[in-house]
C-alpha cells in the first residue's frame, strides 16, 4: 500500500520524531511513503522509512528533482507549486497527517474529496480526519480502513 504522509514543512523536534516513527512503521509493514518531497514532516517520514529499508516518493512543487530531501527515492517534479497537493493525496491509498498549516489543510480537504482514510496526529480538526495519539495508532488505522475499502 502507498500512504501519503503530509504535514508541516517546518516542525518541532517532537513532530519530527512522530513523522520519523510513522515512516519507520510504514516501511516495516512494507508500505511506500508518498509525500511532498521537501523538509519538515516530509523529510522526517522519508528518513524513518529509509532507515527501515522502505521506499519513498516525493511529489515536488517545483521543476527541479534535485530539490527533494535526501531521503526521497523517487522524486517527481511538477512545477505546480501548491497545485501538486491533490497529487500527493491521490497517489496514496490512505493519508497520515502530522501537524501542518494551510497546505496540509488543503491536502486534508483533498483526502476527503478522494475518499482516502485519514489519520491525524496533532493536526487540523476536520470532519474526515480520525484523530490518533501515536504513530502506531495512525498506521493501524489507515491499514484497517484501507483494507475495508479494497
Number of C-alpha atoms within 10 A of each C-alpha: 16 18 29 31 30 32 32 23 18 16 19 12 11 9 21 24 17 23 32 24 21 28 34 26 22 29 23 16 13 16 20 23 33 31 30 29 32 23 20 23 32 33 25 27 36 36 24 27 29 20 16 17 13 22 22 28 23 27 25 28 22 17 13 13 18 13 16 25 21 13 23 28 17 15 21 20 20 17 14 12 12 17 13 19 25 17 19 25 30 21 17 21 25 26 31 32 27 28 24 21 13 11 16 22 21 14 25 31 19 18 26 16 13 14 15 25 23 26 28 27 22 17 22 18 12 13 10 17 22 17 21 17 11 14 24 14 16 24 23 14 21 22 19 11 16 18 11 8 10 6
